[in-house]
Amino acid sequence: MRCSIERINHQGEGVARVGGKVVFVPQALPGEVVEIVITDNRARFARAQLVQLLEASPYRLTPLCPHYYECGGCAYQHAKYEEELVLKRQVVKDAIQRIAKIATVVEPVLSMPEPWHYRNKVTWHMAATGKQEPVLGFFREASRQLLPISHCRLISEKMNCLTARVKALLPLIQPATGSEITLRESSLDHSTMLIWKGLQGWPAPEIWAELSAISDSVVVIEKNTCHYISGPQRLLDKLGQVKFALSPGAFFQVNHCQAEEMIRLILSLVDFSGKTVLDAFCGVGSIALNLARQAERVIGVESYEPAIHDARSNAIEAGIYNVEFIHGFCERVVARIDEPIDVIVLDPPRSGCKKELIQACSRISPREIVYVSCNPATLARDLALFGQLGYRPLLIQPIDMFPRTYHVETVVLMSRVKD
């Protein structure tokens, strides 16, 4: 079946129309003419596999990774980086126009100088294979089937070296199917932490000795309990002007270069001096503690308790005392706040903000709201609700936090329409 690719969807897939039905074609670019075979035909749409490239885009590249067409990690290795940025900007714009019904300017995506080897964290999945050696790798595209891989062009070279050493130990480790090893690397001193989940029995001491020789810290997580095997219990990193001690399960941006860019952007959008700021979904305090160096007072709210402990410790270590961190669900905590707030910063997960949180923010009625999103669809949905409550976007700035994947971060500055 022959078709022409009209545009890209939010998952980096080509979109075509065949017989009036929308068809999604992975690894296809706008303007290309392709031969496809339908793999999943549904009432309202279909999914297809690209069989032959009949007319190629001038922006098409040969992927660097030999696993690209099987692995579920990347989505844009077949495109030149400058085209990837154009397509991501269009995805953000399309979502805001289609879902939020807002006709506004979306700024060009803030790019990376080098869109490779940027990730400071990777999770390798493992599986037992009976008499053969255990397998380490990533899941195949749209599947839970493990694809054997031991080198990734998105993670740092140091973590690739550590991965090779872990792989060499697999026959000794004998991991259970479903277990995983996460590697984290500090941008501050390049120290590493190895986190093992899904143990099947407690390994022999020689295994711990081998793993401890690979990584500066080794941690086992069993049923949400951390067992510290060797090395420091927290990984020390830095973002902006603040150092952060990170618990094994704490969220921290995986792209240090672009996270620094995001902090600089947020600080440039609003004059925080003399203001009281509320930071919802504050995590370990990466945004809150950087804002606290300018603001009069900062309140951080986070539901993940270990992250709150980290945030409080980080504030003390940094000598920052004009910040308060509250443990709880954001929609509940923000609903109880009864003091004047000048600026609200929102950095929710991919699911976006709950309606109750948006309504609570509107009740507080700050002059400005900064929304940091990793999902254009839920961002657009939330902007529509904020619009109904009297806020409009002044700036929509995408940041390429995850080059070569379909993910895109977006920072939005909103202002209250009327005082």
Number of C-alpha atoms within 10 A of each C-alpha: 12 14 17 20 20 16 19 22 20 19 15 25 22 24 22 24 15 14 6 9 14 14 26 26 25 20 19 30 29 18 15 21 20 23 17 18 15 14 10 12 12 10 6 9 14 18 18 19 18 18 12 14 14 13 12 16 15 12 14 18 14 11 14 10 15 10 17 19 17 14 21 17 18 22 23 27 20 21 22 16 20 11 15 25 23 12 23 27 22 19 21 26 21 21 21 25 14 13 17 20 15 18 11 14 12 18 15 15 24 18 19 17 7 9 16 15 17 21 24 23 21 21 15 20 23 26 21 18 13 8 6 8 14 21 23 25 21 23 20 18 17 9 10 11 12 20 20 19 18 18 17 20 16 23 21 20 16 14 23 19 14 19 23 12 17 20 20 11 15 17 14 15 19 19 26 18 18 14 17 20 20 17 24 24 25 18 16 14 11 16 16 26 26 25 23 21 20 17 18 11 8 8 13 10 8 11 14 17 13 15 21 18 13 18 22 17 24 25 25 19 16 12 8 9 8 17 14 16 16 18 15 15 18 19 22 19 19 16 21 17 14 19 18 26 19 23 19 24 14 16 14 20 15 18 20 21 16 20 20 15 17 24 17 13 14 21 14 10 15 13 12 21 13 11 17 21 26 28 26 27 23 29 27 30 29 23 24 28 32 21 23 23 18 15 20 15 21 26 21 26 25 23 17 18 15 17 25 23 17 20 28 21 17 21 23 12 13 14 10 16 14 15 24 17 23 19 17 16 15 25 19 12 17 22 16 11 14 9 8 13 20 17 26 22 22 25 19 21 13 13 12 21 22 13 13 14 19 19 17 19 23 17 14 19 21 21 17 23 27 21 24 23 25 22 20 25 22 21 26 24 18 21 24 19 15 23 18 10 17 15 23 21 21 14 17 22 21 27 28 25 28 22 26 23 19 20 19 22 21 24 22 24 20 24 21 18 13 7 7
